[in-house]
Amino acid sequence: MEGLEVERAGIQLNERGRGIAVNEHMRTNVEHIYAIGDVTNIMQLAHVASHQGITAIDGILGESGGMHYTAIPNVIFTSPEIASVGLLEDECKQQGMDYSVSKVSFASNGKALTMNEPEGFIKLIRDNRSQKIVGGSIIGPDASSLISTLTLAIANELTEQQITHTVFAHPTTGEVIHEAAFGLSIGALHQA
Ligand SMILES: Cc1cc2nc3c(=O)[nH]c(=O)nc-3n(C[C@H](O)[C@H](O)[C@H](O)COP(=O)(O)OP(=O)(O)OC[C@H]3O[C@@H](n4cnc5c(N)ncnc54)[C@H](O)[C@@H]3O)c2cc1C
């Protein structure tokens, strides 16, 4: 942002003055100028910047829909990997939500055992009123890839039942998602 002097083009900054203010279609207050990515200072992640670009083009082409930030995955590329999407349990508490949590260990996952990576877990959070999955965290093997499945579930407001009614391939680390969804109803099938 430094040196850009966007104000000279009449472009407004956000309320913190540290990013270009945009609407959900990534349009600035100047009708023909759009902004995406880190300069908007909404979420400084490459996949957010990329999706904001797609959203801006959709808006320019007159497509409906806009940018939403409820299902943006976060990944920490450590060993083991850590990933989360949607609400954290603390945020559910702050919102006064009636929620349930299911936690399943990778120690009960056949693929994780064959990879010799049994450490870690998945945690799923369900809004009990809507039955929808609203948050998930994964620490363990393939967490950076598995979070995409949870992102798909949360972005499309899937319920725990829609996940348990889906067939997951065996043996895969992805089965922890299936197990955790069962944990929200009849109980995880293979929990150690
Ligand atoms: C160390 C590090 C690690 C990161 N790791 C991850 C990660 O693992 N996953 C993830 O999702 N995100 C990660 N990020 C964040 C990610 O890199 C950014 O969110 C993303 O690059 C933003 O894309 P952008 O196009 O908005 O900005 P940029 O990628 O910064 O692109 C802006 C471009 O504009 C150019 N530019 C600047 N000023 C001018 C000017 N006046 N005139 C012309 N050109 C100009 C710059 O040279 C640059 O090429 C990381 C960032 C850092 C710094």
The ligand as a Gaussian input file, in Angstrom:
#p B3LYP/6-31G(d) Opt

LIG

0 1
 C        6.590000     -15.556000       3.943000
 C        5.151000     -15.677000       3.498000
 C        4.568000     -16.925000       3.439000
 C        3.247000     -17.054000       3.047000
 N        2.685000     -18.307000       3.003000
 C        1.418000     -18.434000       2.576000
 C        0.832000     -19.716000       2.478000
 O        1.424000     -20.747000       2.800000
 N       -0.442000     -19.810000       2.051000
 C       -1.166000     -18.705000       1.701000
 O       -2.323000     -18.845000       1.301000
 N       -0.627000     -17.470000       1.771000
 C        0.634000     -17.308000       2.191000
 N        1.182000     -16.050000       2.268000
 C        0.363000     -14.888000       1.888000
 C        0.287000     -14.764000       0.365000
 O        1.594000     -14.745000      -0.178000
 C       -0.467000     -13.503000      -0.016000
 O       -1.711000     -13.473000       0.644000
 C       -0.690000     -13.433000      -1.517000
 O        0.533000     -13.440000      -2.200000
 C       -1.466000     -12.168000      -1.867000
 O       -1.537000     -12.050000      -3.263000
 P       -1.640000     -10.615000      -3.912000
 O       -1.752000     -10.845000      -5.372000
 O       -2.691000      -9.830000      -3.224000
 O       -0.289000      -9.868000      -3.540000
 P        1.196000     -10.210000      -3.968000
 O        1.377000     -11.665000      -4.199000
 O        2.059000      -9.532000      -2.952000
 O        1.334000      -9.498000      -5.370000
 C        1.401000      -8.094000      -5.474000
 C        2.283000      -7.763000      -6.662000
 O        2.222000      -6.365000      -6.918000
 C        3.520000      -5.881000      -7.158000
 N        3.526000      -4.458000      -6.832000
 C        3.591000      -3.866000      -5.607000
 N        3.561000      -2.532000      -5.723000
 C        3.461000      -2.258000      -7.040000
 C        3.388000      -1.046000      -7.788000
 N        3.396000       0.155000      -7.222000
 N        3.302000      -1.143000      -9.129000
 C        3.268000      -2.358000      -9.739000
 N        3.332000      -3.530000      -9.073000
 C        3.432000      -3.473000      -7.756000
 C        4.410000      -6.725000      -6.275000
 O        5.733000      -6.719000      -6.757000
 C        3.755000      -8.098000      -6.398000
 O        4.232000      -8.825000      -7.498000
 C        2.504000     -15.900000       2.674000
 C        3.109000     -14.633000       2.714000
 C        4.410000     -14.519000       3.139000
 C        5.036000     -13.160000       3.160000

